[in-house]
Amino acid sequence: MNSIWLAVEDEAEYGKLAAWILGECQENCKLVDEENDIHIAIIEVNKWHDWVKIHRFRKRNKGCRIIPLLDPSLLHTSPLAIEFKLTYLLVKSVKQRIFIRTLKRAVEEIESENTRYAESEEVFHHFDAAEAVGRNTLPFREAFLRRLLSGEVKTEEELLQSRFYLPGEAVPNVVCFIQGFVRCPAKRMQEGWQSSMVIQEFLKKQFEGYQLTFLSYRKHLLMLLQVPSEYGSLKHWKEGEGHILEAIESLENEYGIQLYIGVGSIYREPLLLHHSYKEACKARRTSPYERLQLRYFEEITMDMQIQKCVDYISQYCTEDLSIKQVADQINLSVPYFSRIFKQETGRSFVEYVTFVRMQRGVWMLRHTDHTVEAIAEELGYNTPNYFSGTFKKYVGLSPRDYRATEEIIFV
């Protein structure tokens, strides 16, 4: 007689499954109330850490057949069933015929003592094909890191429990926010390569031997690094910075891929890593202190008066903005303001205003159908030619050539 343990908290679900077992498998199966010498365990997965329970259960009951009963909202965690080498997986609300068929096959395995792992397409045989279309099958490790970066992981206990599905992987301590475009989309299509994959392969090659993780979003890619403990910033880790700069240069030369990367601060405490994500995003959109393609959050001015001026410039950059007008916002003389502004931002006042205008021009070229002439006028330039020349100086392409490029979509 095979002992079956139903680890199901939902009373209605428990009652339904128990009735099916007693009605269909009474001859060779019995229900037990506790985890003790059991042959089959049907364990409910309603939240992320129920997989932790299954992992621990497997260690305590090595010969037991485990059948997870997964909540539909957690379908993206289903690859864990394969990782744990579980033969079956059920999803609420499972149909009676599928449940009984799965249970009987588990019983047959036990009786024949010929356990085998189902092929990957059989593991999820109970999924309706229509339901499976478009399902997110991200590995659980990536899903955990997404939660970590969104600030959803809030306790040390949850962080420690995550270690079982991050075997041998150190938690990253800095985030790089990556965006870019392809100069010649027609060439890319003709050669048949994907921008996102090429970028990741180049960076993986550069950081071979280091902890590196990628998380893809629609219009940006996150690269998560573990910077060695002796460095307080990725900027100070010259080897790592060199790898990134070399990848940027190689991608541009070999594929015509232009990358722009923002880098957040290092956080040795994993629960604070979401701050690095926000900082990297801000660095990507901020005027560079040194180089356009690699910007650091730590280079953004923390001076409250200069930050007030930066915000003012962002708001009124399309107007005929004078340095005196901005200096007056914080009651400083023009010479003194000019000196500290460049010291804090790495740019002269004129260069900074121009960069902000070009940044807005880039957005308008990509997301509107306004003519170059109309954009030039809206940004405060008297002639389209002057705008085009300035744009090419900062971006490396004329406005029309930039509009013909392809923004990289990472998913």
C-alpha positions as a printed NumPy array, in Angstrom:
array([[  0.   ,   0.   ,   0.   ],
       [  1.381,   3.362,  -1.057],
       [  1.204,   6.212,   1.433],
       [  0.163,   9.577,  -0.03 ],
       [  0.633,  12.86 ,   1.818],
       [ -1.418,  15.854,   0.688],
       [  0.447,  19.006,   1.75 ],
       [ -2.414,  21.271,   0.652],
       [ -3.616,  24.116,   2.856],
       [ -6.719,  25.007,   0.846],
       [ -9.498,  22.931,   2.459],
       [-11.638,  22.783,  -0.673],
       [ -8.68 ,  21.728,  -2.809],
       [ -7.62 ,  19.165,  -0.205],
       [-11.116,  17.691,  -0.01 ],
       [-11.415,  17.403,  -3.772],
       [ -8.045,  15.683,  -4.225],
       [ -8.617,  13.369,  -1.262],
       [-11.962,  12.279,  -2.684],
       [-10.374,  11.528,  -6.064],
       [ -7.617,   9.454,  -4.448],
       [-10.015,   7.441,  -2.281],
       [-12.437,   6.998,  -5.16 ],
       [ -9.986,   5.943,  -7.852],
       [ -6.901,   4.533,  -6.09 ],
       [ -8.267,   3.017,  -2.889],
       [ -6.943,  -0.462,  -3.679],
       [ -3.273,   0.452,  -3.604],
       [ -3.132,   3.924,  -1.99 ],
       [ -3.908,   5.411,   1.394],
       [ -3.844,   8.97 ,   2.72 ],
       [ -1.607,   9.862,   5.657],
       [ -1.708,  12.989,   7.801],
       [  1.966,  13.548,   8.464],
       [  5.365,  13.387,   6.808],
       [  6.494,   9.928,   7.889],
       [  7.492,   7.016,   5.623],
       [  5.5  ,   8.293,   2.66 ],
       [  5.769,   7.221,  -0.956],
       [  4.119,  10.135,  -2.761],
       [  3.851,  13.768,  -1.644],
       [  1.581,  16.279,  -3.381],
       [  2.878,  19.66 ,  -2.232],
       [  1.096,  22.939,  -2.854],
       [  3.166,  25.83 ,  -4.287],
       [  1.359,  29.1  ,  -3.581],
       [  4.351,  31.359,  -3.025],
       [  7.996,  31.562,  -3.981],
       [  9.352,  29.918,  -0.843],
       [  7.198,  26.833,  -1.161],
       [  9.932,  25.703,  -3.571],
       [ 12.32 ,  26.03 ,  -0.635],
       [ 10.083,  23.633,   1.3  ],
       [ 10.154,  21.176,  -1.566],
       [ 13.936,  21.402,  -1.724],
       [ 14.219,  20.633,   1.99 ],
       [ 11.586,  17.899,   1.758],
       [ 13.591,  16.144,  -0.963],
       [ 16.634,  16.05 ,   1.29 ],
       [ 14.634,  14.431,   4.093],
       [ 12.718,  11.987,   1.871],
       [ 15.037,  10.884,  -0.916],
       [ 12.895,   7.974,  -2.117],
       [  9.603,   9.872,  -2.161],
       [  7.915,  10.91 ,  -5.434],
       [  7.077,  14.621,  -5.212],
       [  4.289,  16.177,  -7.264],
       [  4.155,  19.997,  -6.966],
       [  0.689,  21.548,  -7.257],
       [  1.463,  24.963,  -8.713],
       [ -0.606,  28.137,  -8.471],
       [ -1.123,  29.544, -12.019],
       [  0.41 ,  32.882, -10.978],
       [  3.748,  31.089, -10.414],
       [  3.985,  29.333, -13.775],
       [  7.188,  31.224, -14.516],
       [  8.862,  29.227, -11.724],
       [  8.003,  25.899, -13.369],
       [ 11.577,  25.291, -14.69 ],
       [ 12.472,  24.457, -11.095],
       [ 10.59 ,  21.199, -11.477],
       [ 13.075,  20.18 , -14.168],
       [ 16.021,  21.511, -12.169],
       [ 14.925,  19.374,  -9.194],
       [ 14.483,  16.382, -11.558],
       [ 10.827,  16.038, -10.587],
       [  8.931,  13.663, -12.85 ],
       [  5.595,  15.492, -12.745],
       [  4.034,  18.884, -12.175],
       [  0.378,  19.808, -11.732],
       [ -1.27 ,  23.211, -11.987],
       [ -4.391,  24.357, -10.169],
       [ -7.167,  23.679, -10.853],
       [ -6.099,  20.331, -12.199],
       [ -8.681,  18.146, -13.932],
       [ -9.578,  14.826, -12.319],
       [ -8.462,  12.63 , -15.226],
       [ -5.044,  14.349, -15.358],
       [ -4.594,  14.116, -11.592],
       [ -5.486,  10.419, -11.479],
       [ -3.351,   9.615, -14.515],
       [ -0.368,  11.371, -12.927],
       [ -0.911,   9.604,  -9.607],
       [ -1.25 ,   6.186, -11.219],
       [  1.942,   6.647, -13.2  ],
       [  3.761,   7.562,  -9.971],
       [  2.39 ,   4.42 ,  -8.338],
       [  3.488,   2.284, -11.309],
       [  7.004,   3.698, -11.022],
       [  7.152,   2.779,  -7.361],
       [  5.824,  -0.718,  -7.926],
       [  8.156,  -1.433, -10.822],
       [ 11.096,   0.201,  -9.022],
       [ 12.022,   1.679, -12.365],
       [ 12.04 ,   5.39 , -11.737],
       [ 12.761,   7.449, -14.75 ],
       [ 12.62 ,  11.155, -15.403],
       [ 10.132,  12.27 , -17.993],
       [ 11.294,  14.026, -21.11 ],
       [ 10.93 ,  17.771, -20.873],
       [  7.755,  17.792, -22.993],
       [  6.192,  15.181, -20.694],
       [  6.968,  17.053, -17.5  ],
       [  4.289,  19.551, -18.353],
       [  1.97 ,  17.185, -20.216],
       [ -1.023,  18.5  , -18.263],
       [ -0.607,  22.037, -19.623],
       [ -3.168,  23.023, -22.187],
       [ -1.215,  24.083, -25.302],
       [ -3.205,  27.271, -25.655],
       [ -2.432,  28.239, -22.063],
       [  1.276,  27.613, -22.558],
       [  1.633,  30.115, -25.409],
       [  3.518,  33.193, -24.273],
       [  4.266,  31.887, -20.802],
       [  7.354,  33.363, -19.229],
       [  9.888,  30.607, -18.538],
       [ 12.674,  32.669, -17.   ],
       [ 14.974,  30.66 , -14.765],
       [ 14.148,  31.037, -11.101],
       [ 17.514,  32.637, -10.452],
       [ 16.749,  35.485, -12.839],
       [ 13.269,  35.86 , -11.41 ],
       [ 14.725,  36.214,  -7.922],
       [ 17.185,  38.88 ,  -9.094],
       [ 14.35 ,  40.826, -10.72 ],
       [ 12.542,  40.84 ,  -7.399],
       [ 15.74 ,  41.893,  -5.653],
       [ 16.204,  44.836,  -8.04 ],
       [ 12.593,  45.919,  -7.701],
       [ 12.985,  46.073,  -3.908],
       [ 10.517,  43.229,  -3.263],
       [ 13.042,  41.151,  -1.302],
       [ 13.041,  42.825,   2.095],
       [ 14.332,  40.346,   4.683],
       [ 17.616,  38.59 ,   5.365],
       [ 15.696,  35.346,   5.846],
       [ 14.34 ,  35.456,   2.305],
       [ 17.803,  36.255,   1.018],
       [ 19.331,  33.299,   2.856],
       [ 16.61 ,  30.977,   1.626],
       [ 17.432,  31.944,  -1.939],
       [ 20.836,  30.312,  -1.67 ],
       [ 19.516,  26.891,  -2.605],
       [ 18.652,  28.038,  -6.145],
       [ 21.775,  30.168,  -6.501],
       [ 24.302,  27.352,  -6.079],
       [ 27.816,  28.652,  -6.322],
       [ 26.625,  32.046,  -7.516],
       [ 27.641,  35.148,  -5.619],
       [ 25.047,  37.893,  -5.405],
       [ 26.127,  40.853,  -7.6  ],
       [ 26.94 ,  44.2  ,  -6.002],
       [ 26.629,  46.703,  -8.873],
       [ 24.197,  47.276, -11.755],
       [ 25.002,  48.535, -15.258],
       [ 22.096,  49.97 , -17.284],
       [ 22.627,  49.4  , -21.038],
       [ 20.862,  50.959, -24.03 ],
       [ 21.905,  51.528, -27.612],
       [ 21.176,  51.477, -31.313],
       [ 22.34 ,  49.757, -34.496],
       [ 23.735,  52.088, -37.152],
       [ 22.726,  49.937, -40.129],
       [ 19.549,  47.874, -39.526],
       [ 19.561,  46.543, -43.108],
       [ 23.03 ,  45.049, -42.621],
       [ 21.931,  43.444, -39.35 ],
       [ 18.893,  41.871, -41.008],
       [ 20.941,  40.651, -43.938],
       [ 23.535,  39.023, -41.696],
       [ 20.852,  37.607, -39.404],
       [ 22.231,  38.451, -35.953],
       [ 20.377,  39.714, -32.899],
       [ 21.747,  42.815, -31.224],
       [ 20.914,  41.74 , -27.686],
       [ 22.617,  38.353, -28.035],
       [ 25.713,  39.838, -29.667],
       [ 26.074,  42.392, -26.855],
       [ 25.765,  39.745, -24.15 ],
       [ 28.247,  37.426, -25.839],
       [ 30.834,  40.211, -26.169],
       [ 30.486,  41.203, -22.524],
       [ 30.575,  37.581, -21.328],
       [ 33.786,  37.077, -23.256],
       [ 35.32 ,  40.198, -21.715],
       [ 34.358,  39.149, -18.178],
       [ 35.194,  35.47 , -18.525],
       [ 35.914,  34.065, -15.072],
       [ 33.874,  36.729, -13.262],
       [ 30.36 ,  36.65 , -11.836],
       [ 28.089,  38.128, -14.513],
       [ 24.313,  38.094, -14.964],
       [ 22.074,  39.711, -17.59 ],
       [ 18.432,  40.712, -17.154],
       [ 16.621,  41.798, -20.306],
       [ 13.878,  44.396, -20.359],
       [ 12.23 ,  45.788, -23.466],
       [ 14.368,  48.879, -24.02 ],
       [ 17.284,  48.223, -21.735],
       [ 19.567,  45.456, -20.58 ],
       [ 20.924,  45.134, -17.055],
       [ 24.377,  43.702, -16.484],
       [ 24.908,  42.653, -12.869],
       [ 28.498,  42.394, -11.724],
       [ 30.357,  41.411,  -8.616],
       [ 33.145,  43.965,  -8.262],
       [ 36.05 ,  42.646,  -6.144],
       [ 35.89 ,  43.697,  -2.497],
       [ 39.042,  45.834,  -2.629],
       [ 37.34 ,  48.371,  -4.931],
       [ 34.778,  50.935,  -3.796],
       [ 33.567,  51.666,  -7.32 ],
       [ 33.534,  50.025, -10.718],
       [ 35.329,  53.173, -11.917],
       [ 38.245,  52.355,  -9.617],
       [ 38.338,  48.763, -10.861],
       [ 40.339,  49.605, -13.968],
       [ 40.368,  46.027, -15.229],
       [ 36.565,  45.844, -15.167],
       [ 36.146,  49.301, -16.682],
       [ 38.627,  48.351, -19.381],
       [ 36.593,  45.247, -20.238],
       [ 33.457,  47.359, -20.705],
       [ 35.203,  50.003, -22.82 ],
       [ 36.797,  47.316, -24.99 ],
       [ 33.411,  45.66 , -25.556],
       [ 31.862,  49.036, -26.475],
       [ 34.608,  49.726, -29.015],
       [ 34.544,  46.224, -30.519],
       [ 30.754,  46.213, -30.892],
       [ 30.873,  49.546, -32.675],
       [ 33.681,  48.523, -35.023],
       [ 32.444,  45.024, -35.846],
       [ 28.666,  45.401, -35.776],
       [ 27.896,  49.114, -35.821],
       [ 26.302,  48.783, -32.383],
       [ 26.477,  51.982, -30.35 ],
       [ 26.123,  51.42 , -26.599],
       [ 25.423,  53.835, -23.75 ],
       [ 25.916,  52.506, -20.231],
       [ 25.024,  53.952, -16.844],
       [ 26.682,  52.473, -13.742],
       [ 25.257,  52.564, -10.214],
       [ 27.106,  52.533,  -6.911],
       [ 28.421,  49.351,  -5.285],
       [ 26.213,  47.88 ,  -2.558],
       [ 27.768,  45.086,  -0.528],
       [ 24.417,  44.533,   1.207],
       [ 22.256,  42.625,  -1.331],
       [ 18.985,  44.007,   0.043],
       [ 20.131,  47.459,  -1.091],
       [ 21.017,  46.436,  -4.645],
       [ 17.824,  48.008,  -6.006],
       [ 19.392,  51.407,  -5.27 ],
       [ 22.196,  50.585,  -7.708],
       [ 19.566,  49.847, -10.377],
       [ 17.908,  53.256,  -9.912],
       [ 21.268,  54.992,  -9.855],
       [ 22.445,  53.267, -13.033],
       [ 19.264,  54.372, -14.797],
       [ 19.816,  57.971, -13.66 ],
       [ 23.477,  57.879, -14.701],
       [ 22.49 ,  56.697, -18.179],
       [ 20.308,  59.778, -18.631],
       [ 22.67 ,  62.33 , -17.095],
       [ 25.269,  64.496, -18.835],
       [ 28.597,  62.6  , -18.703],
       [ 31.419,  63.918, -16.573],
       [ 34.09 ,  62.26 , -18.7  ],
       [ 32.812,  60.023, -21.508],
       [ 29.427,  59.747, -23.196],
       [ 29.248,  55.976, -23.509],
       [ 30.07 ,  55.107, -19.887],
       [ 28.636,  57.221, -17.09 ],
       [ 28.819,  56.74 , -13.346],
       [ 26.225,  57.746, -10.788],
       [ 28.969,  58.871,  -8.43 ],
       [ 29.938,  61.523, -10.989],
       [ 26.53 ,  63.196, -10.723],
       [ 26.768,  66.289,  -8.568],
       [ 25.404,  65.993,  -5.043],
       [ 25.638,  69.762,  -4.496],
       [ 22.08 ,  70.913,  -3.829],
       [ 22.58 ,  74.343,  -5.406],
       [ 24.083,  72.94 ,  -8.599],
       [ 21.37 ,  70.272,  -8.702],
       [ 18.785,  73.044,  -8.532],
       [ 20.459,  74.689, -11.527],
       [ 20.581,  71.384, -13.415],
       [ 16.842,  70.941, -12.881],
       [ 16.237,  74.501, -14.052],
       [ 18.265,  73.908, -17.217],
       [ 16.312,  70.727, -17.928],
       [ 13.038,  72.64 , -17.63 ],
       [ 13.993,  75.681, -19.719],
       [ 16.671,  74.311, -22.084],
       [ 14.626,  75.15 , -25.202],
       [ 14.555,  78.842, -24.314],
       [ 17.283,  81.439, -24.843],
       [ 18.97 ,  80.5  , -21.583],
       [ 21.825,  82.672, -20.302],
       [ 24.367,  81.744, -17.668],
       [ 23.37 ,  84.798, -15.608],
       [ 19.761,  83.687, -15.618],
       [ 20.734,  80.319, -14.137],
       [ 23.31 ,  81.74 , -11.707],
       [ 20.618,  84.059, -10.364],
       [ 18.605,  81.012,  -9.286],
       [ 21.121,  80.403,  -6.486],
       [ 22.283,  84.005,  -6.04 ],
       [ 25.838,  83.488,  -7.28 ],
       [ 28.012,  85.686,  -9.464],
       [ 28.539,  84.477, -13.018],
       [ 32.327,  83.871, -12.662],
       [ 31.944,  81.88 ,  -9.443],
       [ 28.948,  79.95 , -10.73 ],
       [ 30.763,  79.131, -13.97 ],
       [ 33.73 ,  77.727, -12.054],
       [ 31.825,  75.517,  -9.63 ],
       [ 29.361,  74.368, -12.296],
       [ 32.165,  72.934, -14.423],
       [ 33.836,  71.501, -11.339],
       [ 30.654,  69.648, -10.345],
       [ 29.382,  68.553, -13.767],
       [ 32.564,  68.218, -15.812],
       [ 31.021,  70.497, -18.455],
       [ 30.942,  74.231, -19.063],
       [ 27.533,  75.856, -18.849],
       [ 27.208,  76.097, -22.639],
       [ 28.305,  72.468, -23.148],
       [ 25.866,  71.247, -20.535],
       [ 22.883,  73.132, -21.989],
       [ 23.786,  71.862, -25.454],
       [ 23.96 ,  68.281, -24.203],
       [ 20.512,  68.547, -22.6  ],
       [ 19.105,  69.933, -25.844],
       [ 20.706,  67.137, -27.868],
       [ 19.314,  64.576, -25.438],
       [ 15.836,  65.952, -26.033],
       [ 16.508,  66.005, -29.765],
       [ 17.456,  62.317, -29.683],
       [ 14.15 ,  61.481, -28.004],
       [ 12.134,  63.515, -30.507],
       [ 13.87 ,  61.953, -33.498],
       [ 13.168,  58.473, -32.144],
       [  9.639,  58.936, -30.839],
       [  8.005,  61.607, -33.024],
       [  7.555,  62.169, -36.742],
       [  8.505,  65.854, -36.521],
       [ 10.801,  67.067, -39.272],
       [ 14.406,  67.931, -38.457],
       [ 13.536,  71.56 , -39.146],
       [ 10.658,  71.474, -36.65 ],
       [ 12.804,  69.813, -34.004],
       [ 15.567,  72.36 , -34.485],
       [ 13.094,  75.184, -34.022],
       [ 11.526,  73.584, -30.954],
       [ 14.962,  73.206, -29.347],
       [ 15.738,  76.879, -29.872],
       [ 18.063,  76.713, -32.891],
       [ 17.724,  79.432, -35.505],
       [ 18.727,  77.222, -38.431],
       [ 18.382,  73.473, -39.056],
       [ 21.976,  73.332, -40.325],
       [ 23.374,  74.624, -37.04 ],
       [ 21.277,  72.09 , -35.114],
       [ 22.4  ,  69.267, -37.433],
       [ 26.057,  70.195, -37.064],
       [ 25.816,  70.352, -33.283],
       [ 23.871,  67.085, -33.166],
       [ 26.506,  65.278, -35.232],
       [ 29.272,  66.617, -32.985],
       [ 27.625,  65.161, -29.869],
       [ 25.969,  62.   , -31.246],
       [ 28.321,  61.112, -34.072],
       [ 25.54 ,  61.012, -36.675],
       [ 23.438,  63.615, -38.415],
       [ 19.778,  63.838, -37.255],
       [ 18.566,  62.122, -40.419],
       [ 21.145,  59.338, -40.117],
       [ 20.256,  58.849, -36.456],
       [ 16.563,  58.558, -37.315],
       [ 17.479,  55.762, -39.734],
       [ 19.194,  53.74 , -36.984],
       [ 17.473,  50.94 , -35.097],
       [ 16.853,  51.198, -31.383],
       [ 17.882,  47.968, -29.68 ],
       [ 14.989,  46.018, -28.177],
       [ 16.289,  43.466, -25.72 ],
       [ 13.244,  41.187, -25.348]])
